[in-house]
Amino acid sequence: MVIQRIRDPIHNLIEFDTRNELERVAWTLVQSRPFQRLRRVKQLGFSELVYPGATHTRFAHSIGVFHTARELMEIVQAKTQEKQESKEKIALAAALVHDVGHGPFSHAFETVGERLGLRLADHEVMSDELIRNGEIAEILNGEVMPGFASNVANMIKKEGKITLHNSVVSSQFDADRLDYMQRDRMMTGSKHSAIDLTWLLANLDIGEVETGVDDAAVGHVPTFVIGSKAIQAAEAYVLGLFQLYPTIYFHKTTRGAEKIFAEILVRLVMLVKDGEPGKTGLPGNHPLIKFANDPDSLDTALALDDTVVWGALHLLQDADDRLLAQFAERLLNRKLFKCFDVRAMITHRVDPQNRQERQDVEKIERCCASVTLKLQEWQDEQGCDVPRIITDEAKRKPYQAGGANGGQSEQINVRTDGGELIDIRQRSEIVRALSVYRLSRAYYDQSDKEAQEVISDMIEGEIG
């Protein structure tokens, strides 16, 4: 068939016209082993434990990003009135394969890599390796031109000369964000985070903004900007992205499952490194054991996905190691630790009227940091095989402003009626008023009354 079609719940029919060189290459990439693996990596990891519909995959998302990138490329062509075929091909290919390196449960797997220093657990490192080497590189270099794979990898890493086409892959209005905001909202069933994509795209324009290093402007780069008529739509866009974090990405149950998963993987890898793989309950040829033995191998990393972990949990339940056995059973049957919202309790005690005065905010931050540290110290002192308290801290800025250091291409720039480009915060009181979302939590076994009392007592002591 000349036209290959995929039915998508967000974009309806996504077509690949194989008479076009780039789309033929894209369709070939979709059939590759690394890309097909994304069918077995869920976009939102453990979110389905909270939102049963959130079973969509990195595979579907990546194809949606490619489709959205084509729409953005049409805007680029219309606004610049020129066709730069080579750069367009690089950007579209980058949009398609930008997530190809995600491991099982996506970002939860990356926290394991950070704790153990595993390079290929970082999805950006893994993606870069897969694009520059192996099957994906062979397709890109063989069917387009030699060196094309490196050009694609460089654009994803923001290396080399920055052009307008980089904005399609990485910017405030890039194809990745425009797809996952819609997809994650629909598949979770959330009524938050609705965006007027049609109006945003209709009001996207091209502008030149400053770029620089260490607060010193060194030049200008082209990027997407919005017209003044779309300020309200852009406000909704910023708010929508921000709302996804407390309601979905940072949901207490999702984070609790991620903590259990991380403890399982860390213990498993450490047992294998210590020469005790038999205590895991897994056979020597299991993909997780192979990865623990050789974490720098692309092949062993490529063999990992969500289904490998879910399948391993049945065997891990019978592990000789207590943590693996108990936590595998918890994760498999959704018997997770209970969440104690440390920040909410401290905030209620310190600032019951929610005045948010500076001295109260500073005290809340000090108390949260101190309680978290003390809980970690208490846990270390227990000397038990299975953690009794697991702490969790995270934060998310609602809007990342640019500037010479951060790069104005990374902020939302509004073109005024007079033709001047300004940061949306200068025109939007809503965006300007948004504060950083922070969480400080402690997870414990609901039957462990002592652990619960320890958390409560430490909070009381710190506030006092």
Disulfide bonds with the S-S distance in Angstrom:
none
